[in-house]
Amino acid sequence: MAERMLKFTTVERTTPPKRSAATRSGDFHEIYADFIDAKAREQASRCSQCGIPFCQTHCPLHNNIPDWLRMTAEGRLEEAYQLSQATNSMPEICGRICPQDRLCEGSCTIEQSGHGTVTIGAVERYLTDKAWEEGWVRPLSPGPARGQSVGIIGAGPAGLAAAERLREMGYAVTVYDRHDRAGGLLIYGIPSFKLEKDVVMRRTQRLAEGGVEFQLNFEVGLDVTLDELRDTHHSVLIATGVYADRDLVVPGAGSAGVTPALDYLIASNRAGLGDDVPEYASGQLHAQGRDVVVVGGGDTAMDCVRTAVRQGAKSVTCLYRRDRANMPGSAREVAHAEEEGVVFEWLAAPRAVLGEAGMATGVRAARMRLGAPDATGRAAPEEIEGADFEAPADLVIKALGFDPEDLPRGLAAPDLAVSRWGTVKADFRTLMTNLPGVFAAGDIARGASLVVWAIKDGRDAADAIHRYLTEPARVAAEARR
């Protein structure tokens, strides 16, 4: 009820307990504990129950945040969970890894008034973890069998969200992925200190138990062509994500000791899962005792620097060509990294990788200043002449972002239309590609983005596929407009 809410003036914003930097830097466990019941209700009660909930409108999934916060404050926890999962296929994952400071919490009305945002992400995580503990997460219940099947290429968040929704509609669903575990970057790209792997695995296990078939260690384009997949299924969804790392174009970038961020993170995550990873065991993709420089300013860069700390690096430095205010990564992640001992060199860009006998020994960087805005509206960095400096580095990690792989070649589908950036072209109304019955969702269609957007796209794609399979003439007509 109303009297349980609007407590932001008397109750201070509090996050769940966070382990000290000294303690957490020695392991890969998540750094936050869960709220206890009373604290979750107290923090939920701070919600102002806005007439226009900006938290909801700035959530890509448009989660009904005010209502499930009110239910949490009233102790109606199972109802709160059911409402939160009604629009989100993976609420406990979003509660852990969404950059809430840039989305729902960053748009919170009481944050704008100076009282500190409601801890939306922490409450969302608490609700779903509580639901798993109490058995409120129901088994996936397939709808009446339709006699039609859908093939999904990619077992990341977009593919998994689409698989769940399509299975609930009664479709037979097969998910194909080149890795040996389902989850995509949720398993192999995001470190366990942000997202422990059992949290992902219980979701994929729920899908498997609900009849979603997983074909793992299976690469479309090698094991089967896209055309053959189209002959097998009534519709196909491309949800591969984007994995091609952007290169570091400076002298010495080809030296031993210079590695892409994703190679480094995958090796660390695989080792943490108990896999035999020769490049990790040999030290090639391990930071222990090494001077590490990470180039980049996004969330992937933060994952790399914080992983290097936990691996026992001698020093960890992050180079970013703009200032802190213009950094694309989560401000919370930057703060966590600083607490853990990472040194940030703001307004610094690599000029060359230094080396001896083909091995990296350091990075020469230029000092930068911010000039006039570029085409994106952000202040463009400019070099300051004569202000170069050097940082020791025998491990240089490139975290400059990701681009799509060459999918027409990779999927053995030369007719598949892609944009000039390499993303798959999909009609914005129908989400269908130029190939009838083939859809695209997630990063491979929109470009590298957030997990929450991938979930949104996967759910939307499932609805689009359902419309296509039930009303093919109408969908085809819309695509021709």
C-alpha positions as CSV (number, residue, x, y, z in Angstrom):
1,M,0.0,0.0,0.0
2,A,1.0,3.6,-0.3
3,E,2.1,4.0,3.3
4,R,4.7,1.3,2.7
5,M,6.3,3.4,-0.1
6,L,7.8,6.8,-0.6
7,K,10.4,6.3,2.2
8,F,13.3,7.8,0.2
9,T,13.3,10.8,2.5
10,T,13.8,8.7,5.7
11,V,15.6,5.6,4.4
12,E,19.0,6.0,2.8
13,R,20.0,4.1,-0.3
14,T,21.9,1.0,0.6
15,T,23.4,-1.7,-1.6
16,P,23.9,-5.3,-0.6
17,P,27.1,-5.9,1.4
18,K,30.2,-5.8,-0.8
19,R,33.3,-7.8,0.0
20,S,36.5,-5.8,0.6
21,A,38.8,-5.3,-2.4
22,A,41.6,-7.2,-0.6
23,T,39.3,-10.2,-0.1
24,R,37.6,-10.3,-3.4
25,S,40.7,-9.7,-5.5
26,G,41.9,-13.2,-4.6
27,D,39.0,-15.1,-6.1
28,F,36.4,-15.1,-8.9
29,H,33.3,-15.2,-6.7
30,E,30.7,-12.5,-7.1
31,I,31.6,-9.4,-5.0
32,Y,28.0,-8.6,-3.7
33,A,26.0,-10.7,-1.3
34,D,22.2,-10.9,-1.6
35,F,20.0,-8.6,0.3
36,I,18.4,-10.2,3.4
37,D,14.6,-10.1,3.3
38,A,14.1,-7.1,5.5
39,K,16.7,-5.0,3.7
40,A,15.2,-5.8,0.3
41,R,11.8,-4.7,1.5
42,E,13.3,-1.6,3.1
43,Q,15.1,-0.6,-0.1
44,A,12.1,-1.3,-2.3
45,S,10.0,0.9,-0.1
46,R,12.1,3.9,-1.2
47,C,10.4,3.9,-4.6
48,S,8.3,7.0,-5.1
49,Q,5.7,5.2,-7.3
50,C,6.0,7.9,-10.0
51,G,3.0,8.6,-12.2
52,I,5.4,8.4,-15.2
53,P,8.0,5.7,-14.2
54,F,11.2,6.7,-16.1
55,C,12.9,3.6,-14.7
56,Q,10.5,1.5,-16.7
57,T,10.6,3.6,-19.9
58,H,14.4,3.5,-19.8
59,C,14.6,-0.3,-19.4
60,P,14.9,-1.9,-22.8
61,L,12.5,-4.6,-21.7
62,H,10.1,-2.1,-20.1
63,N,10.0,-4.1,-16.9
64,N,7.1,-3.1,-14.6
65,I,9.6,-1.9,-12.0
66,P,7.4,0.2,-9.7
67,D,4.8,-2.5,-9.2
68,W,7.3,-5.3,-8.3
69,L,9.1,-2.9,-6.0
70,R,5.8,-2.2,-4.3
71,M,5.0,-5.9,-4.0
72,T,8.5,-6.5,-2.6
73,A,8.0,-3.8,0.0
74,E,4.7,-5.4,1.0
75,G,6.3,-8.8,1.4
76,R,4.4,-10.2,-1.7
77,L,7.7,-11.7,-3.0
78,E,6.4,-14.5,-5.2
79,E,4.0,-12.1,-6.9
80,A,6.8,-9.6,-7.3
81,Y,9.0,-12.3,-8.9
82,Q,6.2,-13.4,-11.3
83,L,5.7,-9.9,-12.4
84,S,9.4,-9.3,-12.9
85,Q,9.9,-12.4,-15.0
86,A,6.8,-11.7,-17.1
87,T,8.8,-9.3,-19.3
88,N,12.3,-10.7,-18.7
89,S,13.6,-14.2,-19.6
90,M,16.7,-13.8,-17.3
91,P,15.9,-11.3,-14.5
92,E,18.6,-12.6,-12.1
93,I,21.2,-12.2,-14.9
94,C,20.1,-8.6,-15.7
95,G,20.1,-7.8,-12.0
96,R,23.8,-8.8,-11.9
97,I,25.2,-7.4,-15.1
98,C,23.0,-4.7,-16.5
99,P,24.5,-1.2,-16.2
100,Q,21.6,0.1,-14.1
101,D,23.5,3.3,-13.6
102,R,22.9,4.0,-17.3
103,L,19.4,2.6,-17.6
104,C,16.7,2.2,-14.9
105,E,18.6,3.5,-11.9
106,G,20.1,6.3,-13.9
107,S,16.6,7.5,-14.8
108,C,15.1,7.1,-11.3
109,T,13.2,10.2,-10.3
110,I,14.5,10.3,-6.7
111,E,18.1,10.0,-8.0
112,Q,17.4,13.2,-10.0
113,S,16.1,14.9,-6.8
114,G,19.3,14.1,-4.9
115,H,18.0,11.3,-2.6
116,G,19.9,8.4,-4.3
117,T,18.4,6.0,-6.7
118,V,16.4,2.9,-5.7
119,T,18.6,-0.1,-5.8
120,I,16.5,-1.7,-8.6
121,G,19.2,-4.1,-9.9
122,A,19.9,-5.5,-6.4
123,V,16.2,-6.1,-5.7
124,E,15.7,-7.7,-9.0
125,R,18.6,-10.1,-8.3
126,Y,17.3,-10.8,-4.8
127,L,13.8,-11.6,-6.1
128,T,14.9,-14.2,-8.6
129,D,17.5,-15.8,-6.4
130,K,14.8,-16.1,-3.8
131,A,12.4,-17.6,-6.4
132,W,15.0,-20.3,-7.3
133,E,15.5,-21.1,-3.6
134,E,11.8,-21.3,-2.9
135,G,10.8,-23.2,-6.0
136,W,8.8,-20.4,-7.5
137,V,10.6,-20.7,-10.9
138,R,8.3,-23.0,-12.7
139,P,9.5,-25.6,-15.2
140,L,9.2,-24.4,-18.8
141,S,5.8,-25.5,-20.0
142,P,5.6,-26.0,-23.8
143,G,2.4,-25.0,-25.5
144,P,0.4,-27.4,-27.6
145,A,2.6,-28.9,-30.3
146,R,2.3,-27.0,-33.6
147,G,4.1,-29.5,-35.8
148,Q,6.6,-26.8,-36.8
149,S,10.2,-26.3,-35.8
150,V,12.6,-23.4,-35.5
151,G,16.4,-23.5,-35.6
152,I,18.3,-20.9,-33.7
153,I,22.0,-20.2,-34.5
154,G,23.7,-19.1,-31.3
155,A,23.1,-20.0,-27.6
156,G,23.7,-16.5,-26.2
157,P,21.1,-14.3,-24.5
158,A,19.2,-13.5,-27.7
159,G,19.0,-17.1,-28.8
160,L,18.0,-18.4,-25.3
161,A,15.3,-15.8,-24.9
162,A,13.9,-16.6,-28.3
163,A,14.0,-20.4,-27.6
164,E,12.1,-20.0,-24.3
165,R,9.3,-18.0,-25.9
166,L,9.0,-20.2,-29.0
167,R,8.9,-23.3,-26.9
168,E,6.1,-21.8,-24.8
169,M,4.2,-21.3,-28.0
170,G,4.5,-25.0,-28.9
171,Y,7.3,-24.9,-31.5
172,A,10.0,-27.5,-31.6
173,V,13.2,-25.6,-31.0
174,T,16.8,-26.6,-31.7
175,V,19.6,-24.3,-30.7
176,Y,23.0,-24.7,-32.5
177,D,26.2,-23.3,-31.0
178,R,29.9,-23.8,-31.8
179,H,30.9,-23.9,-28.1
180,D,30.6,-26.9,-25.8
181,R,28.3,-25.1,-23.4
182,A,25.1,-23.0,-23.9
183,G,25.2,-19.4,-22.8
184,G,27.5,-17.6,-25.2
185,L,29.3,-14.7,-23.7
186,L,27.3,-15.2,-20.4
187,I,29.4,-18.3,-19.9
188,Y,32.6,-17.5,-21.8
189,G,32.9,-13.7,-21.9
190,I,31.7,-12.4,-18.6
191,P,33.9,-13.2,-15.6
192,S,32.5,-15.1,-12.7
193,F,33.0,-12.2,-10.3
194,K,30.2,-10.5,-12.1
195,L,28.1,-13.6,-13.1
196,E,28.8,-17.0,-11.6
197,K,28.3,-19.7,-14.1
198,D,25.8,-21.8,-12.2
199,V,23.4,-18.9,-12.5
200,V,23.5,-19.2,-16.3
201,M,23.5,-23.0,-16.3
202,R,20.3,-23.4,-14.3
203,R,18.6,-21.3,-16.9
204,T,19.9,-23.4,-19.8
205,Q,19.1,-26.5,-17.9
206,R,15.5,-25.3,-17.5
207,L,15.2,-24.8,-21.3
208,A,16.6,-28.3,-21.9
209,E,14.2,-29.9,-19.5
210,G,11.4,-28.0,-21.2
211,G,12.2,-29.6,-24.5
212,V,14.6,-27.2,-26.1
213,E,17.2,-29.3,-28.0
214,F,20.9,-28.0,-27.9
215,Q,23.3,-29.0,-30.6
216,L,26.6,-28.0,-29.1
217,N,30.1,-28.1,-30.7
218,F,28.2,-27.6,-33.8
219,E,29.2,-24.9,-36.3
220,V,26.7,-23.8,-38.9
221,G,28.7,-23.2,-42.1
222,L,30.9,-26.2,-41.4
223,D,28.7,-29.0,-40.0
224,V,25.7,-27.8,-42.0
225,T,25.0,-24.8,-44.4
226,L,22.3,-22.2,-43.7
227,D,20.3,-23.5,-46.6
228,E,20.4,-27.0,-45.2
229,L,19.2,-25.6,-41.9
230,R,16.4,-23.8,-43.7
231,D,15.4,-27.2,-45.3
232,T,15.4,-28.8,-41.8
233,H,13.3,-26.1,-40.0
234,H,10.2,-24.0,-40.8
235,S,12.1,-20.9,-39.7
236,V,15.6,-20.0,-38.7
237,L,16.9,-17.3,-36.3
238,I,20.5,-16.0,-36.5
239,A,21.6,-14.9,-33.1
240,T,25.3,-15.4,-33.2
241,G,26.4,-12.2,-31.5
242,V,29.6,-10.4,-32.6
243,Y,33.0,-11.9,-31.9
244,A,35.5,-10.2,-34.3
245,D,37.8,-8.1,-32.1
246,R,38.8,-4.6,-33.4
247,D,42.5,-4.5,-34.0
248,L,45.1,-2.3,-32.4
249,V,46.7,-0.5,-35.4
250,V,50.1,0.7,-34.0
251,P,53.7,-0.5,-34.6
252,G,54.5,-3.6,-32.7
253,A,50.8,-4.7,-32.4
254,G,51.8,-8.1,-33.7
255,S,54.3,-8.8,-30.9
256,A,53.9,-11.9,-28.8
257,G,52.1,-10.9,-25.6
258,V,49.5,-8.8,-27.5
259,T,46.1,-10.6,-27.3
260,P,42.4,-9.9,-28.1
261,A,40.3,-9.4,-25.0
262,L,37.9,-12.2,-25.8
263,D,40.7,-14.8,-26.2
264,Y,41.9,-13.8,-22.8
265,L,38.5,-13.9,-21.1
266,I,37.5,-17.2,-22.7
267,A,40.7,-18.8,-21.5
268,S,40.1,-17.6,-18.0
269,N,36.5,-18.6,-17.9
270,R,37.3,-22.1,-19.4
271,A,40.0,-22.6,-16.8
272,G,37.5,-21.6,-14.1
273,L,35.1,-24.2,-15.4
274,G,37.7,-26.9,-15.1
275,D,38.6,-27.2,-18.8
276,D,42.1,-27.9,-20.0
277,V,43.3,-24.7,-21.6
278,P,46.9,-25.0,-22.8
279,E,47.3,-21.3,-23.5
280,Y,46.3,-20.5,-19.9
281,A,48.4,-23.2,-18.3
282,S,51.5,-22.1,-20.3
283,G,51.1,-18.5,-19.1
284,Q,50.4,-17.2,-22.6
285,L,46.9,-16.1,-21.6
286,H,47.5,-15.8,-17.9
287,A,48.5,-12.5,-16.1
288,Q,50.3,-13.9,-13.1
289,G,53.4,-12.0,-12.3
290,R,53.1,-9.8,-15.4
291,D,52.7,-6.2,-16.2
292,V,49.4,-5.8,-17.9
293,V,48.1,-3.0,-20.1
294,V,44.5,-3.1,-21.3
295,V,43.6,-0.8,-24.1
296,G,39.9,0.3,-24.1
297,G,37.3,1.9,-22.0
298,G,34.2,-0.3,-22.2
299,D,32.8,-3.1,-20.0
300,T,35.0,-5.7,-21.7
301,A,38.1,-3.6,-20.7
302,M,36.9,-3.6,-17.1
303,D,36.4,-7.4,-17.2
304,C,40.0,-7.7,-18.4
305,V,41.6,-5.5,-15.8
306,R,39.7,-7.0,-13.0
307,T,40.5,-10.6,-14.2
308,A,44.2,-9.7,-14.4
309,V,44.1,-8.5,-10.8
310,R,42.6,-11.8,-9.7
311,Q,45.2,-13.8,-11.7
312,G,48.0,-12.1,-9.7
313,A,49.3,-9.6,-12.2
314,K,52.3,-7.5,-11.1
315,S,50.6,-4.3,-12.3
316,V,47.4,-3.5,-14.2
317,T,47.0,-0.3,-16.2
318,C,44.0,0.7,-18.4
319,L,44.6,3.2,-21.2
320,Y,41.6,5.1,-22.4
321,R,41.8,7.9,-24.9
322,R,39.0,10.0,-23.5
323,D,38.4,11.2,-19.9
324,R,36.5,9.4,-17.1
325,A,33.2,11.3,-17.8
326,N,33.2,10.0,-21.5
327,M,34.1,6.4,-20.7
328,P,31.5,4.0,-22.2
329,G,31.9,1.4,-19.5
330,S,29.9,1.2,-16.3
331,A,31.0,3.8,-13.7
332,R,30.4,1.2,-11.1
333,E,32.8,-1.2,-12.8
334,V,35.5,1.5,-13.0
335,A,35.1,2.2,-9.3
336,H,35.4,-1.5,-8.5
337,A,38.5,-1.7,-10.6
338,E,40.1,1.3,-8.8
339,E,39.4,-0.3,-5.4
340,E,41.1,-3.4,-6.6
341,G,44.3,-1.6,-7.6
342,V,43.9,-0.9,-11.3
343,V,45.7,2.3,-12.5
344,F,43.7,4.3,-15.1
345,E,45.6,6.5,-17.5
346,W,42.8,8.8,-18.8
347,L,43.3,10.8,-22.0
348,A,46.0,8.3,-23.2
349,A,46.1,6.4,-26.4
350,P,48.7,3.8,-27.5
351,R,51.2,4.9,-30.0
352,A,53.3,1.8,-30.2
353,V,53.9,-1.6,-28.5
354,L,57.5,-1.8,-27.5
355,G,59.3,-5.1,-27.6
356,E,62.5,-7.1,-27.7
357,A,63.0,-10.2,-29.9
358,G,59.3,-10.1,-30.9
359,M,58.1,-10.0,-27.3
360,A,56.1,-7.1,-25.9
361,T,57.8,-5.2,-23.1
362,G,55.8,-2.0,-22.9
363,V,53.4,0.5,-24.5
364,R,54.3,3.9,-25.6
365,A,51.2,6.1,-25.3
366,A,50.3,9.7,-26.3
367,R,48.7,12.1,-23.9
368,M,45.4,13.4,-25.3
369,R,43.0,16.3,-25.0
370,L,39.4,16.5,-25.9
371,G,38.6,18.7,-28.9
372,A,35.5,19.4,-30.9
373,P,32.7,16.9,-31.0
374,D,33.0,14.1,-33.7
375,A,30.2,12.7,-35.8
376,T,28.7,10.9,-32.8
377,G,28.5,14.1,-30.8
378,R,31.3,13.1,-28.4
379,A,34.4,15.2,-27.9
380,A,37.1,13.9,-30.2
381,P,40.4,13.1,-28.6
382,E,43.5,14.9,-30.0
383,E,47.2,14.1,-29.4
384,I,49.3,16.5,-27.3
385,E,52.6,16.8,-29.0
386,G,55.7,15.9,-27.0
387,A,53.7,14.4,-24.1
388,D,54.3,10.7,-24.7
389,F,54.9,8.3,-21.9
390,E,55.7,4.6,-21.5
391,A,54.1,1.9,-19.4
392,P,55.7,-1.5,-18.8
393,A,53.7,-4.4,-20.3
394,D,54.5,-8.0,-21.2
395,L,50.8,-8.6,-21.7
396,V,48.8,-6.1,-23.8
397,I,45.1,-6.8,-24.1
398,K,43.1,-5.3,-26.9
399,A,39.6,-4.4,-25.6
400,L,38.6,-2.0,-28.4
401,G,35.1,-3.5,-29.1
402,F,33.7,-6.1,-31.4
403,D,32.5,-6.3,-35.0
404,P,30.5,-9.0,-36.7
405,E,32.3,-11.9,-38.3
406,D,31.9,-12.5,-42.1
407,L,28.6,-14.3,-41.8
408,P,27.8,-14.8,-45.5
409,R,31.1,-16.7,-45.7
410,G,30.9,-18.2,-42.2
411,L,27.4,-19.6,-42.6
412,A,28.0,-20.6,-46.2
413,A,25.2,-18.3,-47.2
414,P,26.5,-15.9,-49.8
415,D,23.1,-14.5,-50.5
416,L,22.6,-13.3,-46.9
417,A,22.5,-9.5,-47.0
418,V,24.6,-7.6,-44.5
419,S,25.1,-3.9,-43.8
420,R,28.3,-2.0,-44.5
421,W,29.3,-2.7,-40.9
422,G,28.8,-6.5,-41.4
423,T,25.6,-6.8,-39.3
424,V,22.8,-8.9,-40.7
425,K,20.2,-6.7,-42.4
426,A,16.8,-7.4,-40.9
427,D,13.6,-5.5,-41.6
428,F,12.8,-3.3,-38.6
429,R,9.1,-4.3,-38.7
430,T,9.3,-8.0,-39.3
431,L,12.9,-8.7,-38.1
432,M,13.2,-10.9,-41.2
433,T,16.4,-10.9,-43.3
434,N,16.3,-10.9,-47.1
435,L,16.0,-14.7,-47.0
436,P,12.4,-15.7,-46.4
437,G,11.9,-17.4,-43.1
438,V,15.3,-16.3,-41.8
439,F,15.3,-13.8,-38.9
440,A,18.1,-12.0,-37.0
441,A,18.3,-10.8,-33.4
442,G,20.7,-9.4,-30.9
443,D,24.2,-8.0,-31.5
444,I,24.4,-9.6,-35.0
445,A,21.6,-7.3,-36.1
446,R,22.0,-4.2,-34.0
447,G,25.8,-4.3,-33.4
448,A,27.6,-4.8,-30.1
449,S,25.3,-3.9,-27.3
450,L,24.0,-4.9,-23.9
451,V,22.7,-8.3,-22.7
452,V,19.4,-6.7,-21.8
453,W,19.0,-5.5,-25.4
454,A,19.8,-9.0,-26.7
455,I,17.1,-10.5,-24.5
456,K,14.6,-7.9,-25.8
457,D,15.6,-8.7,-29.4
458,G,15.3,-12.4,-28.8
459,R,11.8,-12.1,-27.4
460,D,10.7,-9.8,-30.2
461,A,12.2,-12.2,-32.8
462,A,10.2,-15.1,-31.3
463,D,7.0,-13.1,-31.7
464,A,8.0,-12.2,-35.2
465,I,8.7,-15.8,-36.2
466,H,5.3,-16.8,-34.7
467,R,3.6,-14.2,-36.9
468,Y,5.5,-15.4,-39.9
469,L,4.6,-19.0,-39.3
470,T,0.9,-18.3,-38.6
471,E,0.4,-15.4,-41.1
472,P,3.1,-15.8,-43.8
473,A,1.3,-13.8,-46.4
474,R,0.8,-10.7,-44.2
475,V,4.4,-10.8,-43.0
476,A,5.8,-11.2,-46.5
477,A,3.6,-8.2,-47.6
478,E,5.0,-6.1,-44.8
479,A,8.5,-7.0,-45.7
480,R,8.0,-5.8,-49.3
481,R,6.8,-2.3,-48.2
